[in-house]
Amino acid sequence: MTTQPNDSEEQHASVPARRSPRDIAEQLWDAFPFGDMPWPLREVGRGGGVPMRVEEFRDGGELVVRAELPGVDPEKDVDVTVDEGVLTISAHREERTEEKQARGFRSEFRYGRFERQIRLPKGAGTDDISASYRDGVLEVRLPVPEEVPPARKITIQRS
């Protein structure tokens, strides 16, 4: 059964990020109870296959986007760009060499390239963006209008 969002849900809904069909398929795969069974194509062509976790919220007149990026050097390994209303956060984590023991080596750490794209709300100011990194969390702030006026219906008059 499909439900329509009510007015309060529409007002608080965030703008969806641009996602590829593969990302959508991975999200659906992760929603099912497969336990720790990995997505079949996760390791192919993608470093670790796990998207970075982000949160978005408004703080006064600013949009705040936080991304979990532990273990990266923000000056060398992280890029933040804005293009055509889309904020892109890219990061790269290098694998460190470890000494193998007699019983083998196990690593569940994720290495490789990670990227997230977030569609910005209409009217977001791209000139005053700031980014900071602390305790493994990247925080990006940019000004957004307090309220975007809702669409207005125009009455058609007969002549």
Secondary structure, DSSP 8 states (H G I E B T S, - for coil): ------HHHHHH--------HHHHHHHHHHHS--TT---TTTTTTSSSS----EEEEEETTEEEEEEE-TT--HHHHEEEEEETTEEEEEEEE-------BTTB-------EEEEEEEE--TT--SSS-EEEEETTEEEEEEE--S-------------
